């Protein structure tokens, strides 16, 4: 499920391609790890709206969701930095 924003980017240099794919796999793994937290967050939002959980209970779930999103953002930033440092890629359609 490699992230869509980087689909089709290719390097001729095998080392660069492997490093790029490694960075993408980190993003992918973090996105997959976020999925259950995201679902828990949706449920917690509904439960808070329905008065089933306290604001403090919701905050705990929300903090985990924010942390997961921050990890993904940091991993995507590493990919973007790699692309900026190694601009000799091509985009295949």
C-alpha positions as CSV (number, residue, x, y, z in Angstrom):
1,X,0.0,0.0,0.0
2,X,2.9,2.4,-0.6
3,X,1.7,5.9,-0.1
4,X,0.0,7.4,-3.2
5,X,1.9,10.7,-3.2
6,X,5.1,8.9,-4.1
7,X,3.7,6.4,-6.6
8,X,5.7,6.0,-9.8
9,X,8.9,7.6,-8.6
10,X,11.9,5.6,-9.8
11,X,15.7,5.9,-9.6
12,X,18.1,4.3,-12.0
13,X,20.7,3.9,-9.3
14,X,19.8,0.6,-7.5
15,X,21.1,1.9,-4.1
16,X,19.0,5.1,-4.3
17,X,15.9,3.0,-5.3
18,X,16.4,0.6,-2.4
19,X,16.8,3.5,0.1
20,X,13.7,5.3,-1.4
21,X,11.7,2.1,-1.0
22,X,13.0,1.6,2.6
23,X,11.8,5.1,3.5
24,X,8.4,4.5,1.8
25,X,8.0,1.2,3.7
26,X,8.5,3.1,7.0
27,X,5.6,5.4,6.0
28,X,3.5,2.5,4.9
29,X,4.2,0.6,8.2
30,X,3.3,3.7,10.2
31,X,0.1,4.2,8.3
32,X,-0.9,0.6,8.9
33,X,-0.1,0.9,12.6
34,X,-2.3,4.0,12.8
35,X,-5.4,2.2,11.4
36,X,-6.6,0.7,14.6
37,X,-5.8,4.0,16.5
38,X,-7.8,5.8,13.9
39,X,-10.8,3.5,14.3
40,X,-10.5,3.9,18.1
41,X,-10.4,7.7,17.7
42,X,-13.6,7.6,15.5
43,X,-15.4,5.5,18.2
44,X,-14.2,7.8,21.0
45,X,-15.4,10.9,19.1
46,X,-18.9,9.3,18.8
47,X,-18.8,8.2,22.5
48,X,-17.8,11.6,23.6
49,X,-20.6,13.2,21.6
50,X,-23.1,10.7,23.1
51,X,-21.8,11.4,26.6
52,X,-20.5,7.8,27.0
53,X,-16.9,8.9,27.9
54,X,-15.3,11.8,29.6
55,X,-13.3,14.5,28.0
56,X,-10.2,13.1,29.8
57,X,-10.9,9.6,28.3
58,X,-11.3,11.1,24.9
59,X,-8.1,13.2,25.3
60,X,-6.1,10.0,26.0
61,X,-7.3,8.4,22.7
62,X,-6.8,11.7,20.9
63,X,-3.3,12.0,22.1
64,X,-2.4,8.6,20.7
65,X,-4.0,9.5,17.4
66,X,-2.1,12.7,17.2
67,X,1.2,10.9,18.1
68,X,0.5,8.4,15.3
69,X,-0.1,11.2,12.8
70,X,3.0,13.0,13.9
71,X,5.1,9.8,13.3
72,X,3.7,9.6,9.8
73,X,4.4,13.2,9.1
74,X,8.0,12.8,10.3
75,X,8.5,9.8,8.1
76,X,7.0,11.6,5.1
77,X,9.3,14.5,5.8
78,X,12.3,12.1,5.6
79,X,11.1,10.9,2.2
80,X,10.7,14.5,1.0
81,X,14.2,15.3,2.3
82,X,15.6,12.3,0.4
83,X,13.8,13.4,-2.8
84,X,15.2,16.9,-2.4
85,X,18.7,15.6,-1.9
86,X,18.4,13.1,-4.8
87,X,16.6,14.8,-7.5
88,X,17.7,12.5,-10.3
89,X,14.5,10.4,-10.2
90,X,11.9,10.0,-12.9
91,X,8.2,9.6,-12.5
92,X,6.5,6.7,-14.3
93,X,2.8,6.8,-15.0
